[in-house]
Amino acid sequence: MRSLLLPAGLVLLALFEAAAVWFVMPLPGSQRVRSVEIAFALHSARWAIRATALLCLALGARSLPPSRAGRAALAGLALLAGGVTYATNFVMAADRIFRQPEAVMMVRPAASDVAPDRLVVGVVVNGEARAYPLQFIGYHHFLTDTIAGRPVLVTYCTVCRTGRVFDPVVDGAVERFRLVGMDEFNAMLEDQTTGSWWRQANGEALVGPRRGTVLAELPSVQVTLRQWTALHPETRVMRGDPRFADAYDRDYAYERGTSRRTLTGTDPRSWARKSWVIGVRLGGADRAYDWNALLRLGAINDTLAGRPIVLVVATDSASFFAFERPDAATIFARDGDSLRAGDRAVGFGGRGPRDTLRVITASQEFWHSWQSFHPGTTRYP
């Protein structure tokens, strides 16, 4: 019976380490099943499972014959077990593949080496504007920064095409996170304090002691750097960490939707799984707008949850905005890089000579992402 402990320990260790990675990484079949609870249970029990496996290996090793062949077999098994453990925890771990910058470096637009037509996630806090290029945050997946004395959590998931900015203060303290993997093709973060796992798409804690807690989202937009600096000339722009220069996205394929990669590529058709949509949540209602339709029309006027809104894409065919209209009778059309309704002209900052439109949060996402995390969504038209 003792002779069975050695293979049993090896199998237990290998299966556990492989399963722990499979459940939280985009491996074949893993993201199409609801498995976050299983993954979290395995993660929580990891030291107990490893200790059990190592105990089996230690006890089983005593059954090997005290010969050169026995010692060689023991060394080989130890190397195999160590190799599996190292590969799954250091080579294939999400936070090892996508590392964090040592510091978030911000510079004036004139000092930035980011091309003006590259996309950024722009955010304004207490009058201070910051721009985070997708080519950088798409690799890091998230970073913590401080804007006008306020901490912010800037996140981006390339598999969902979701950019979100959150307030990282939880239970009165600034929380620290690490990238733990993904669930339903969306990046998951683990908090340092309780080990809870949080979904990037909506800032919700999925499992752990903080399950059900939701981070407050801060308004942000996805636009070109040129469009952002035109709206906010005093902005600061994130500079990439030189350590990750080879990892940052160098071409425009992802940003422009010309990539056809399985996980991050775009389907140019409408309402396909990897098609682009603009998602809007307002007054408890969710609606998705076809990106191709927005490009064709320039502006879309609609009413959501009884509130009139307008979506508009800039002439660069990349920057987009969403506003609440003053009333249902006021219909806006795009006029260059502004909105016009009769003699009313409003810039993309929502400001005009006579009135100001309230900015509402809208996100460009893959249709599968918006549909997964907003199951009650409707479609326009």
C-alpha positions as CSV (number, residue, x, y, z in Angstrom):
1,M,0.0,0.0,0.0
2,R,2.9,2.4,0.8
3,S,4.2,1.9,-2.7
4,L,1.0,3.5,-4.0
5,L,1.6,6.7,-2.0
6,L,4.4,7.9,-4.3
7,P,2.4,7.9,-7.6
8,A,-0.7,9.1,-5.7
9,G,1.1,12.1,-4.3
10,L,2.6,12.9,-7.7
11,V,-0.8,12.6,-9.4
12,L,-2.5,14.7,-6.8
13,L,0.1,17.5,-7.0
14,A,0.2,17.5,-10.8
15,L,-3.6,17.5,-11.1
16,F,-4.1,20.2,-8.5
17,E,-1.5,22.6,-10.0
18,A,-2.8,22.0,-13.5
19,A,-6.4,22.5,-12.4
20,A,-5.6,25.7,-10.5
21,V,-4.2,27.2,-13.7
22,W,-6.8,25.8,-16.1
23,F,-9.7,27.3,-14.2
24,V,-8.4,30.9,-14.2
25,M,-6.5,31.1,-17.5
26,P,-7.8,31.3,-21.1
27,L,-7.1,27.6,-21.8
28,P,-9.3,25.4,-24.0
29,G,-12.8,25.1,-22.5
30,S,-11.9,26.8,-19.2
31,Q,-13.7,30.1,-19.7
32,R,-16.9,28.7,-21.1
33,V,-18.0,27.1,-17.8
34,R,-19.0,28.8,-14.6
35,S,-16.0,27.8,-12.5
36,V,-14.9,30.7,-10.4
37,E,-16.2,29.1,-7.2
38,I,-14.3,25.9,-7.8
39,A,-11.1,27.9,-8.7
40,F,-11.4,29.9,-5.6
41,A,-11.9,26.8,-3.4
42,L,-8.8,25.2,-4.9
43,H,-6.9,28.3,-4.4
44,S,-8.0,28.6,-0.7
45,A,-7.0,25.0,0.0
46,R,-3.8,25.1,-2.0
47,W,-1.4,24.7,1.0
48,A,-3.4,21.9,2.5
49,I,-3.5,20.1,-0.8
50,R,0.2,20.6,-1.5
51,A,1.1,19.4,2.0
52,T,-1.0,16.3,1.5
53,A,0.7,15.6,-1.8
54,L,4.2,16.2,-0.4
55,L,3.4,13.9,2.6
56,C,2.4,11.1,0.2
57,L,5.6,11.6,-1.8
58,A,7.7,11.6,1.3
59,L,6.1,8.4,2.7
60,G,6.0,6.7,-0.6
61,A,9.7,7.5,-1.2
62,R,10.6,5.2,1.7
63,S,9.2,2.3,-0.3
64,L,11.7,2.7,-3.1
65,P,14.6,0.2,-3.0
66,P,17.8,1.7,-1.5
67,S,19.6,1.2,-4.8
68,R,21.1,3.5,-7.5
69,A,18.0,3.0,-9.6
70,G,15.7,3.8,-6.7
71,R,17.6,7.0,-5.9
72,A,17.5,8.0,-9.6
73,A,13.7,7.4,-9.7
74,L,13.2,9.5,-6.6
75,A,15.3,12.3,-8.0
76,G,13.4,12.2,-11.2
77,L,10.0,12.3,-9.5
78,A,11.2,15.2,-7.3
79,L,12.3,17.1,-10.4
80,L,9.0,16.4,-12.1
81,A,6.9,17.5,-9.1
82,G,9.1,20.6,-8.7
83,G,8.9,21.4,-12.4
84,V,5.1,21.2,-12.5
85,T,4.8,23.4,-9.4
86,Y,7.2,26.0,-10.7
87,A,5.7,26.1,-14.2
88,T,2.1,26.6,-12.9
89,N,3.0,29.1,-10.2
90,F,5.7,31.2,-11.8
91,V,5.7,30.7,-15.6
92,M,1.9,30.4,-16.2
93,A,0.7,32.7,-13.3
94,A,-1.2,35.7,-14.6
95,D,0.7,38.2,-12.4
96,R,4.0,36.8,-13.7
97,I,3.0,37.0,-17.3
98,F,1.6,40.5,-17.0
99,R,3.7,42.5,-14.5
100,Q,3.1,45.8,-12.9
101,P,5.1,48.9,-13.5
102,E,7.4,49.9,-10.7
103,A,5.9,53.4,-10.8
104,V,3.3,55.2,-12.9
105,M,5.2,57.9,-14.8
106,M,3.2,60.8,-16.2
107,V,4.4,63.5,-18.6
108,R,3.1,66.4,-20.5
109,P,1.7,65.6,-24.0
110,A,4.7,67.3,-25.7
111,A,7.1,65.0,-23.8
112,S,5.1,61.9,-24.6
113,D,6.3,59.3,-27.1
114,V,2.7,58.0,-27.6
115,A,1.4,58.7,-31.1
116,P,-1.5,61.2,-31.2
117,D,-3.8,58.7,-32.9
118,R,-3.4,56.0,-30.3
119,L,-6.3,55.3,-28.0
120,V,-6.2,56.2,-24.3
121,V,-8.5,55.8,-21.3
122,G,-9.0,59.4,-20.1
123,V,-10.2,60.4,-16.7
124,V,-10.6,63.7,-14.8
125,V,-10.5,63.8,-11.0
126,N,-11.0,67.1,-9.2
127,G,-10.1,69.0,-12.4
128,E,-6.9,67.1,-13.0
129,A,-6.8,65.1,-16.3
130,R,-4.8,61.9,-17.0
131,A,-4.5,59.7,-20.1
132,Y,-3.6,56.0,-20.0
133,P,-2.7,54.6,-23.4
134,L,-4.2,51.2,-24.3
135,Q,-0.9,50.0,-25.6
136,F,0.4,50.2,-22.0
137,I,-2.6,49.3,-19.7
138,G,-3.6,46.6,-22.1
139,Y,-0.5,44.7,-21.1
140,H,-0.5,45.6,-17.4
141,H,-4.3,45.0,-17.1
142,F,-4.5,47.4,-14.2
143,L,-2.5,49.9,-12.2
144,T,-3.0,52.1,-9.2
145,D,-2.4,55.8,-9.5
146,T,-3.1,59.0,-7.6
147,I,-4.9,61.9,-9.3
148,A,-5.3,65.2,-7.5
149,G,-4.6,63.4,-4.2
150,R,-7.2,60.7,-4.8
151,P,-6.3,57.1,-5.5
152,V,-7.6,55.5,-8.7
153,L,-7.6,51.9,-10.1
154,V,-7.3,52.0,-13.8
155,T,-8.1,48.7,-15.5
156,Y,-8.3,47.3,-19.0
157,C,-9.1,43.7,-20.2
158,T,-8.0,43.1,-23.9
159,V,-10.1,39.9,-24.1
160,C,-13.3,41.9,-23.3
161,R,-12.1,45.3,-24.6
162,T,-13.3,46.8,-21.4
163,G,-11.7,49.9,-19.9
164,R,-12.8,50.8,-16.4
165,V,-11.6,53.2,-13.7
166,F,-12.5,52.5,-10.1
167,D,-12.1,54.0,-6.6
168,P,-9.9,51.4,-4.9
169,V,-10.9,52.5,-1.3
170,V,-12.6,49.5,0.4
171,D,-13.7,49.6,4.0
172,G,-12.0,53.0,4.5
173,A,-8.6,52.0,3.2
174,V,-6.8,51.9,-0.2
175,E,-6.8,48.3,-1.3
176,R,-4.0,46.7,-3.2
177,F,-4.6,44.2,-5.9
178,R,-2.8,41.6,-8.0
179,L,-3.9,39.9,-11.3
180,V,-5.0,36.4,-10.5
181,G,-6.4,35.3,-13.9
182,M,-9.8,35.5,-15.6
183,D,-13.4,34.3,-15.3
184,E,-15.8,34.2,-18.3
185,F,-13.0,35.8,-20.4
186,N,-12.7,38.8,-18.1
187,A,-9.7,39.7,-16.0
188,M,-9.9,39.0,-12.2
189,L,-8.0,40.8,-9.5
190,E,-7.3,39.6,-6.0
191,D,-7.3,42.0,-3.1
192,Q,-4.3,42.0,-0.7
193,T,-6.4,42.3,2.5
194,T,-8.9,39.4,2.3
195,G,-7.9,37.5,-0.9
196,S,-11.3,38.1,-2.5
197,W,-11.5,37.9,-6.3
198,W,-12.9,40.9,-8.2
199,R,-14.2,41.1,-11.8
200,Q,-12.7,43.8,-13.9
201,A,-15.8,44.5,-16.1
202,N,-17.9,45.9,-13.2
203,G,-15.7,46.0,-10.1
204,E,-17.7,43.3,-8.3
205,A,-16.1,40.9,-5.8
206,L,-17.2,37.5,-7.0
207,V,-15.8,35.2,-4.3
208,G,-14.2,35.5,-0.9
209,P,-15.0,37.5,2.3
210,R,-16.0,40.6,0.3
211,R,-18.3,38.8,-2.1
212,G,-21.0,41.1,-3.4
213,T,-19.0,44.3,-2.7
214,V,-18.8,46.6,-5.7
215,L,-16.1,49.2,-6.3
216,A,-17.4,52.7,-7.2
217,E,-16.7,53.4,-10.9
218,L,-15.3,56.8,-11.9
219,P,-16.3,58.4,-15.2
220,S,-13.8,57.8,-18.1
221,V,-13.7,57.9,-21.8
222,Q,-11.9,56.0,-24.6
223,V,-10.6,58.4,-27.2
224,T,-7.5,59.1,-29.2
225,L,-4.7,61.0,-27.4
226,R,-5.2,63.9,-29.9
227,Q,-8.9,64.2,-29.0
228,W,-8.1,64.0,-25.3
229,T,-5.4,66.7,-25.4
230,A,-7.7,68.9,-27.4
231,L,-10.3,68.7,-24.6
232,H,-7.7,68.8,-21.8
233,P,-4.6,70.6,-22.9
234,E,-3.1,70.4,-19.4
235,T,-3.5,66.6,-19.2
236,R,-0.7,64.3,-18.2
237,V,0.0,61.2,-20.2
238,M,1.2,57.9,-18.9
239,R,4.7,56.9,-20.1
240,G,5.4,53.2,-20.5
241,D,7.8,51.4,-18.2
242,P,11.1,50.8,-20.2
243,R,11.3,47.3,-18.6
244,F,8.3,46.2,-20.6
245,A,9.1,47.9,-23.9
246,D,9.1,44.6,-25.8
247,A,5.8,43.5,-24.3
248,Y,3.8,46.7,-25.1
249,D,1.6,46.6,-28.2
250,R,3.6,48.2,-31.0
251,D,1.1,48.2,-33.9
252,Y,-2.5,49.4,-34.2
253,A,-4.1,46.0,-35.0
254,Y,-5.9,45.6,-31.7
255,E,-6.9,49.3,-31.3
256,R,-8.2,49.6,-34.9
257,G,-10.0,46.2,-34.9
258,T,-7.9,44.7,-37.7
259,S,-6.5,41.9,-35.5
260,R,-8.1,38.5,-36.0
261,R,-6.6,36.7,-33.0
262,T,-8.8,34.2,-31.2
263,L,-8.9,36.0,-27.8
264,T,-8.3,39.6,-28.6
265,G,-9.2,39.9,-32.3
266,T,-12.3,41.7,-33.7
267,D,-15.1,40.5,-35.9
268,P,-15.9,43.4,-38.3
269,R,-19.5,42.2,-38.6
270,S,-22.4,43.5,-36.4
271,W,-23.6,41.5,-33.4
272,A,-21.2,38.7,-33.7
273,R,-19.4,37.4,-30.6
274,K,-16.3,39.5,-31.2
275,S,-18.1,42.5,-32.7
276,W,-17.8,45.9,-31.1
277,V,-20.7,47.5,-29.3
278,I,-21.1,50.6,-27.1
279,G,-22.6,49.7,-23.8
280,V,-24.6,52.1,-21.8
281,R,-26.1,51.6,-18.3
282,L,-28.5,54.3,-17.2
283,G,-31.2,54.3,-14.5
284,G,-30.8,50.6,-14.0
285,A,-31.3,49.8,-17.7
286,D,-28.7,48.4,-20.0
287,R,-28.5,48.8,-23.8
288,A,-25.9,47.9,-26.5
289,Y,-25.4,50.0,-29.6
290,D,-23.8,48.5,-32.7
291,W,-20.4,50.2,-33.4
292,N,-20.9,49.9,-37.2
293,A,-24.2,51.7,-37.0
294,L,-22.6,54.5,-34.9
295,L,-19.8,54.9,-37.5
296,R,-22.4,55.0,-40.3
297,L,-24.7,57.5,-38.6
298,G,-22.2,59.7,-36.7
299,A,-24.6,60.2,-33.9
300,I,-27.4,58.1,-32.3
301,N,-30.3,59.7,-30.4
302,D,-32.2,57.4,-28.1
303,T,-34.1,57.2,-24.9
304,L,-33.0,54.8,-22.1
305,A,-34.8,54.4,-18.8
306,G,-37.0,57.4,-19.8
307,R,-34.0,59.6,-20.3
308,P,-33.0,61.0,-23.7
309,I,-29.4,60.4,-24.6
310,V,-27.1,60.8,-27.6
311,L,-24.0,58.8,-28.6
312,V,-21.5,60.3,-31.0
313,V,-18.3,59.2,-32.7
314,A,-15.7,61.7,-33.7
315,T,-14.5,62.2,-37.3
316,D,-11.4,60.1,-36.4
317,S,-13.8,57.0,-36.3
318,A,-12.2,56.0,-33.0
319,S,-13.2,58.5,-30.2
320,F,-16.7,58.3,-28.9
321,F,-18.8,60.1,-26.3
322,A,-22.2,59.8,-24.7
323,F,-24.4,62.6,-23.3
324,E,-27.8,63.0,-21.8
325,R,-29.9,65.3,-24.0
326,P,-31.8,68.2,-22.5
327,D,-35.1,66.8,-23.7
328,A,-36.5,64.2,-26.1
329,A,-37.4,66.9,-28.7
330,T,-33.8,68.0,-29.1
331,I,-32.2,65.8,-31.8
332,F,-28.5,66.1,-32.3
333,A,-26.4,65.3,-35.4
334,R,-22.7,65.2,-35.7
335,D,-21.2,68.4,-37.2
336,G,-17.5,67.9,-37.6
337,D,-16.2,67.2,-34.2
338,S,-19.2,68.7,-32.4
339,L,-22.9,68.0,-32.0
340,R,-25.5,70.3,-33.5
341,A,-29.3,70.6,-33.0
342,G,-30.6,73.5,-35.0
343,D,-28.5,76.5,-33.9
344,R,-27.2,74.7,-30.9
345,A,-23.6,73.6,-31.2
346,V,-22.0,71.5,-28.4
347,G,-18.4,70.3,-28.4
348,F,-17.3,66.8,-27.5
349,G,-16.6,68.0,-24.0
350,G,-20.3,68.5,-23.6
351,R,-20.0,72.3,-23.5
352,G,-21.6,74.8,-25.8
353,P,-22.0,78.6,-25.9
354,R,-25.5,78.3,-24.4
355,D,-25.7,75.0,-22.5
356,T,-23.8,72.0,-21.3
357,L,-24.7,68.4,-21.8
358,R,-24.2,65.9,-18.9
359,V,-21.6,63.3,-19.8
360,I,-22.7,59.7,-19.2
361,T,-20.5,56.6,-19.0
362,A,-20.3,54.5,-22.1
363,S,-17.9,51.7,-22.9
364,Q,-16.7,50.0,-26.1
365,E,-16.7,46.3,-25.6
366,F,-16.9,43.0,-27.5
367,W,-20.5,42.0,-27.7
368,H,-19.8,38.7,-25.8
369,S,-18.5,40.8,-22.9
370,W,-21.3,43.2,-22.6
371,Q,-23.9,40.4,-23.0
372,S,-22.2,38.2,-20.4
373,F,-22.1,40.9,-17.7
374,H,-25.4,42.6,-18.6
375,P,-27.7,39.7,-19.2
376,G,-30.8,41.9,-19.3
377,T,-29.4,44.2,-21.9
378,T,-31.4,45.3,-24.9
379,R,-30.0,46.1,-28.4
380,Y,-30.3,49.2,-30.5
381,P,-32.0,49.3,-32.9
